């Protein structure tokens, strides 16, 4: 298990660099390994510039023939750029299978990134522009050209929200979304601490992990609420462009908490506050300030349906399909890092988007 020396920023840089795929490279000043360094990130020049951009400037890319428009919020990933992760590739594969197609004029993808694709995976999995599909002929809300448009975004700490089209490029250069590492809000890992800091109140456990103290919990709450504000301000400004905003976030994790209001927290088992230096600090989510703006998925019913479908697939493949085995494979996403990229669960997302888009799913994925 890691010692305090192993948790120094200099000792972590090598692992952080491996998370960034060429031709992009890690910015060593954008490594945020604890809640306190996350709070510091709010004043980092690249981060603060980004927050200004998404909150004040970014607007949806025009698409010829567009009518109805949907927004999909996805989680950030260990590996950058986000679309190269197995999780995003799994989600995007389900969208393409459901009939979504890249709009014309997509942002350029560096050729080196196509090396991550496995046999059978097409290059459209790394497309970062809007996706489109035709509305039903009788759907007058589809617009003059009959196209439904899907814009994807990524929920990120410390960036808040990243329009997919800027997941790789920004202002004629690499996006800050390609060059950072931020495991600092993952308390359960036991390594999201900065023991070298004078404001560290975390304590080592006998097993080598670290327990957060009041300063870590308070910094978590501050960063959590700052991210919720960036997301809410951005979505609130561009919401008139969208018929619906859907979030695809793992139950129990921070991205879901950024969005949740008090009622959703209670129903989903998310904490309502953190005990900081001076007492409890309430966690505020997007839906607290903008009720009804975001539909948070997957639901319990979708999770249950995906587990049942996974059990059937494992049995058909001759793999262990016991409840325990299914639970373990589901938790790992069967190689997709989290359940969100699992084919059985990603199809649930595609079906919900079909409903919102007013289209019928292809027979192969119905």
C-alpha positions as CSV (number, residue, x, y, z in Angstrom):
1,X,0.0,0.0,0.0
2,X,1.2,3.6,-0.7
3,X,3.2,5.5,1.9
4,X,3.0,9.2,2.4
5,X,6.0,9.5,0.1
6,X,4.2,7.6,-2.6
7,X,1.4,10.1,-2.5
8,X,3.6,13.1,-3.2
9,X,2.7,14.8,-6.5
10,X,6.1,14.0,-7.9
11,X,5.6,10.3,-7.2
12,X,2.2,10.3,-8.9
13,X,3.2,12.0,-12.2
14,X,4.3,8.9,-14.0
15,X,0.9,7.2,-13.5
16,X,-0.9,10.4,-14.5
17,X,1.1,10.7,-17.7
18,X,0.0,7.1,-18.7
19,X,-3.6,8.3,-18.6
20,X,-3.1,10.7,-21.5
21,X,-3.1,9.3,-25.0
22,X,-0.7,10.6,-27.6
23,X,-0.5,13.0,-29.3
24,X,-1.8,14.8,-26.2
25,X,0.3,15.2,-23.1
26,X,-0.2,15.8,-19.4
27,X,0.0,19.3,-18.0
28,X,1.8,18.6,-14.7
29,X,0.2,21.7,-13.2
30,X,-3.2,20.1,-13.8
31,X,-3.0,17.1,-11.5
32,X,-5.4,17.4,-8.6
33,X,-5.0,14.6,-6.1
34,X,-7.1,15.7,-3.1
35,X,-10.1,17.8,-2.3
36,X,-7.9,20.7,-1.3
37,X,-6.0,20.7,-4.6
38,X,-9.4,20.5,-6.4
39,X,-10.3,23.8,-4.7
40,X,-7.0,25.2,-5.7
41,X,-7.9,24.2,-9.3
42,X,-10.7,26.8,-9.4
43,X,-8.1,29.5,-9.7
44,X,-5.8,27.7,-12.2
45,X,-5.6,29.8,-15.3
46,X,-6.6,27.1,-17.7
47,X,-9.5,25.9,-15.5
48,X,-10.8,29.4,-14.8
49,X,-10.6,30.3,-18.5
50,X,-12.6,27.2,-19.3
51,X,-15.3,28.0,-16.7
52,X,-15.7,31.4,-18.3
53,X,-16.0,29.9,-21.7
54,X,-18.6,27.3,-21.0
55,X,-20.7,29.5,-18.7
56,X,-20.7,32.6,-21.0
57,X,-19.6,31.7,-24.5
58,X,-20.2,28.2,-25.7
59,X,-23.3,27.6,-27.9
60,X,-24.6,24.5,-29.7
61,X,-23.0,24.0,-33.2
62,X,-25.6,24.8,-35.9
63,X,-26.6,21.7,-37.9
64,X,-28.4,22.1,-41.3
65,X,-31.9,20.8,-41.1
66,X,-31.9,20.5,-37.4
67,X,-35.1,20.6,-35.5
68,X,-35.5,18.8,-32.2
69,X,-32.3,18.8,-30.2
70,X,-31.3,16.7,-27.2
71,X,-28.4,17.0,-24.7
72,X,-26.6,14.0,-23.2
73,X,-24.3,14.3,-20.2
74,X,-21.7,11.6,-19.8
75,X,-19.1,11.0,-17.1
76,X,-15.4,11.9,-17.4
77,X,-13.0,9.0,-17.7
78,X,-9.7,7.8,-16.4
79,X,-8.1,8.0,-19.9
80,X,-8.1,11.1,-22.0
81,X,-9.4,12.1,-24.5
82,X,-12.7,10.8,-23.1
83,X,-14.0,9.3,-26.4
84,X,-11.0,6.9,-26.4
85,X,-12.0,5.3,-23.1
86,X,-13.7,1.9,-23.3
87,X,-16.7,3.3,-21.4
88,X,-17.4,6.1,-23.9
89,X,-16.7,3.7,-26.8
90,X,-19.3,1.4,-25.4
91,X,-21.9,4.1,-25.0
92,X,-21.1,5.6,-28.4
93,X,-21.4,2.1,-30.0
94,X,-24.9,1.8,-28.6
95,X,-25.8,5.2,-30.0
96,X,-24.5,4.3,-33.5
97,X,-26.3,1.0,-33.4
98,X,-29.5,2.8,-32.5
99,X,-29.3,4.9,-35.7
100,X,-27.4,8.0,-34.7
101,X,-24.8,9.2,-37.2
102,X,-22.1,11.9,-37.1
103,X,-23.2,15.3,-38.5
104,X,-21.0,16.6,-41.3
105,X,-18.0,18.8,-40.5
106,X,-16.8,16.9,-37.5
107,X,-13.8,18.2,-35.6
108,X,-10.5,16.5,-36.7
109,X,-9.4,13.4,-34.7
110,X,-5.6,12.9,-34.5
111,X,-4.7,9.8,-36.4
112,X,-2.8,8.3,-33.4
113,X,-6.0,7.9,-31.5
114,X,-7.5,5.4,-33.9
115,X,-4.9,2.9,-32.5
116,X,-7.1,2.4,-29.5
117,X,-9.9,0.9,-31.6
118,X,-10.3,-2.8,-31.3
119,X,-11.2,-5.1,-34.3
120,X,-14.7,-4.4,-35.4
121,X,-14.8,-0.9,-33.9
122,X,-15.3,1.9,-36.5
123,X,-13.8,5.4,-36.5
124,X,-17.1,7.0,-35.8
125,X,-16.7,5.9,-32.2
126,X,-14.2,8.8,-31.7
127,X,-16.4,11.4,-33.5
128,X,-16.8,14.4,-31.2
129,X,-19.3,16.5,-33.1
130,X,-23.1,16.4,-32.9
131,X,-24.9,13.2,-33.8
132,X,-28.1,13.2,-36.0
133,X,-30.9,11.0,-37.1
134,X,-34.0,11.4,-39.1
135,X,-37.3,12.1,-37.3
136,X,-40.4,10.2,-38.2
137,X,-42.1,11.6,-41.3
138,X,-45.2,12.6,-39.3
139,X,-43.1,14.3,-36.6
140,X,-43.5,18.0,-37.3
141,X,-41.2,18.9,-34.4
142,X,-38.3,17.4,-36.3
143,X,-37.7,20.6,-38.2
144,X,-37.6,21.5,-41.9
145,X,-34.9,19.0,-42.6
146,X,-36.4,16.3,-40.3
147,X,-33.3,15.9,-38.2
148,X,-33.0,15.3,-34.5
149,X,-29.6,16.4,-33.1
150,X,-27.8,14.9,-30.1
151,X,-25.1,17.0,-28.4
152,X,-22.9,15.1,-25.9
153,X,-21.2,16.7,-22.9
154,X,-18.9,15.4,-20.2
155,X,-19.2,16.1,-16.5
156,X,-15.7,16.7,-15.2
157,X,-13.9,17.8,-12.1
158,X,-12.3,20.4,-12.3
159,X,-13.7,21.5,-15.6
160,X,-17.4,21.2,-14.7
161,X,-18.8,20.5,-18.1
162,X,-17.1,19.8,-21.4
163,X,-19.0,20.0,-24.8
164,X,-17.9,16.9,-26.6
165,X,-16.7,18.9,-29.6
166,X,-14.1,20.4,-27.3
167,X,-13.0,17.1,-25.7
168,X,-9.8,17.3,-27.9
169,X,-9.4,20.8,-29.3
170,X,-10.0,24.3,-27.9
171,X,-9.1,27.7,-29.3
172,X,-6.8,26.2,-32.0
173,X,-4.9,24.1,-29.5
174,X,-5.3,21.0,-27.3
175,X,-8.3,21.2,-25.0
176,X,-7.6,21.3,-21.2
177,X,-9.8,18.2,-21.2
178,X,-6.9,16.2,-22.8
179,X,-4.2,17.0,-20.3
180,X,-5.4,16.7,-16.7
181,X,-5.7,14.1,-14.0
182,X,-8.1,14.5,-11.1
183,X,-8.7,11.5,-8.8
184,X,-8.9,13.8,-5.9
185,X,-12.7,13.5,-5.1
186,X,-12.8,9.7,-4.8
187,X,-12.8,9.2,-1.1
188,X,-13.3,5.5,-1.2
189,X,-10.0,4.9,-2.9
190,X,-8.2,5.9,0.3
191,X,-5.4,7.7,-1.7
192,X,-7.2,10.9,-2.6
193,X,-5.2,13.0,-0.1
194,X,-2.2,15.4,0.0
195,X,-0.3,14.5,3.1
196,X,2.4,17.1,2.2
197,X,0.0,20.0,2.6
198,X,-0.2,21.9,5.9
199,X,-4.0,21.8,5.7
200,X,-4.1,18.0,5.4
201,X,-6.3,16.4,8.2
202,X,-6.4,12.9,6.6
203,X,-5.1,10.1,8.8
204,X,-3.4,6.8,7.7
205,X,-5.2,3.5,8.4
206,X,-3.4,0.3,9.3
207,X,-4.0,-1.1,5.8
208,X,-2.1,1.8,4.2
209,X,-5.1,3.8,2.9
210,X,-6.1,7.2,4.3
211,X,-9.2,8.4,5.9
212,X,-10.4,11.9,5.1
213,X,-10.6,14.4,7.9
214,X,-12.7,17.5,8.3
215,X,-10.6,19.7,6.0
216,X,-10.8,17.1,3.2
217,X,-14.6,16.8,3.6
218,X,-15.1,20.5,3.6
219,X,-12.9,21.0,0.5
220,X,-14.9,18.2,-1.2
221,X,-18.2,20.1,-0.4
222,X,-16.8,23.4,-1.7
223,X,-15.6,21.8,-4.9
224,X,-18.8,19.8,-5.3
225,X,-20.9,22.9,-5.1
226,X,-18.6,24.9,-7.4
227,X,-18.9,22.2,-10.0
228,X,-22.7,22.1,-9.7
229,X,-22.8,25.9,-10.2
230,X,-20.7,25.7,-13.3
231,X,-22.9,23.0,-14.8
232,X,-26.1,24.7,-13.8
233,X,-25.0,28.1,-15.2
234,X,-23.9,26.5,-18.5
235,X,-27.0,24.3,-18.9
236,X,-29.4,27.1,-17.8
237,X,-28.0,29.4,-20.5
238,X,-28.2,26.9,-23.3
239,X,-31.4,25.0,-22.2
240,X,-33.7,26.8,-24.6
241,X,-31.9,24.9,-27.4
242,X,-32.8,21.5,-26.0
243,X,-36.1,19.6,-25.7
244,X,-34.5,17.5,-23.0
245,X,-31.2,17.1,-21.1
246,X,-30.4,13.5,-20.0
247,X,-27.5,12.5,-17.7
248,X,-26.0,9.0,-17.9
249,X,-24.1,8.7,-14.6
250,X,-23.2,5.8,-12.3
251,X,-25.3,5.5,-9.1
252,X,-23.5,6.6,-6.0
253,X,-20.7,8.5,-7.7
254,X,-19.8,12.2,-7.6
255,X,-21.1,13.1,-11.1
256,X,-24.6,12.0,-10.1
257,X,-24.3,14.1,-6.9
258,X,-23.4,17.2,-8.9
259,X,-26.8,17.0,-10.5
260,X,-29.1,15.7,-7.7
261,X,-31.5,17.7,-5.6
262,X,-32.5,16.8,-2.0
263,X,-35.3,14.5,-3.1
264,X,-33.2,12.6,-5.6
265,X,-30.4,12.3,-3.0
266,X,-32.8,10.7,-0.5
267,X,-34.2,8.3,-3.1
268,X,-30.7,7.4,-4.5
269,X,-28.8,7.1,-1.3
270,X,-26.5,10.0,-2.0
271,X,-25.2,12.1,1.0
272,X,-26.9,15.4,1.7
273,X,-23.9,17.0,3.4
274,X,-20.3,16.6,4.5
275,X,-19.0,17.3,8.0
276,X,-16.4,20.0,7.5
277,X,-14.1,22.0,9.8
278,X,-17.0,24.0,11.3
279,X,-19.8,21.5,10.9
280,X,-22.0,20.1,8.2
281,X,-21.7,21.6,4.7
282,X,-24.7,21.0,2.5
283,X,-24.2,19.5,-0.9
284,X,-26.1,21.4,-3.6
285,X,-26.8,20.0,-7.1
286,X,-28.0,21.3,-10.4
287,X,-31.6,20.3,-9.7
288,X,-31.7,22.2,-6.4
289,X,-31.3,25.4,-8.3
290,X,-32.9,24.4,-11.6
291,X,-35.7,21.9,-10.9
292,X,-36.6,19.5,-13.7
293,X,-33.7,20.6,-16.0
294,X,-32.0,17.2,-16.1
295,X,-33.3,13.6,-16.3
296,X,-30.8,11.5,-14.3
297,X,-30.3,7.9,-15.6
298,X,-30.0,5.0,-15.3
299,X,-33.0,4.3,-13.2
300,X,-33.3,1.3,-10.9
301,X,-35.6,-0.4,-13.5
302,X,-33.0,0.1,-16.2
303,X,-30.3,-1.3,-14.0
304,X,-32.4,-4.3,-13.2
305,X,-33.2,-4.9,-16.8
306,X,-29.5,-4.7,-17.8
307,X,-28.5,-7.1,-15.1
308,X,-31.1,-9.6,-16.3
309,X,-29.9,-9.3,-19.9
310,X,-26.3,-9.6,-18.8
311,X,-27.1,-12.8,-16.9
312,X,-28.7,-14.3,-20.1
313,X,-25.7,-13.3,-22.2
314,X,-23.2,-14.8,-19.7
315,X,-25.2,-18.1,-19.6
316,X,-25.4,-18.2,-23.5
317,X,-21.6,-17.7,-23.6
318,X,-21.0,-20.5,-21.1
319,X,-19.8,-18.2,-18.4
320,X,-20.7,-18.2,-14.7
321,X,-24.2,-16.6,-14.5
322,X,-24.7,-16.9,-10.7
323,X,-26.0,-13.8,-9.0
324,X,-22.6,-13.1,-7.5
325,X,-20.8,-13.5,-10.8
326,X,-23.2,-11.3,-12.6
327,X,-22.8,-8.7,-10.0
328,X,-19.1,-8.7,-10.3
329,X,-19.1,-8.5,-14.1
330,X,-21.7,-5.8,-14.0
331,X,-19.7,-3.7,-11.5
332,X,-16.6,-3.8,-13.8
333,X,-18.7,-3.2,-16.9
334,X,-17.4,-6.4,-18.4
335,X,-14.2,-4.5,-19.5
336,X,-15.9,-1.1,-20.0
337,X,-14.6,0.3,-16.7
338,X,-18.1,1.0,-15.3
339,X,-21.5,-0.5,-16.0
340,X,-22.4,2.6,-18.1
341,X,-20.6,1.3,-21.2
342,X,-22.0,-2.3,-20.8
343,X,-23.9,-3.1,-24.0
344,X,-26.9,-4.3,-22.0
345,X,-27.1,-1.0,-20.1
346,X,-26.1,1.3,-22.9
347,X,-29.0,0.0,-25.0
348,X,-31.3,1.2,-22.2
349,X,-29.9,4.7,-22.8
350,X,-30.3,4.5,-26.5
351,X,-34.0,3.4,-26.1
352,X,-34.7,6.4,-23.8
353,X,-33.2,8.7,-26.3
354,X,-35.4,7.1,-29.0
355,X,-38.4,8.0,-26.9
356,X,-37.2,11.6,-26.5
357,X,-36.3,11.9,-30.1
358,X,-39.7,10.7,-31.3
359,X,-38.1,8.0,-33.5
360,X,-38.4,4.2,-33.7
361,X,-35.4,2.1,-32.9
362,X,-34.0,-0.2,-35.6
363,X,-35.2,-3.7,-35.3
364,X,-31.8,-5.0,-34.3
365,X,-31.7,-3.0,-31.1
366,X,-35.5,-2.7,-30.3
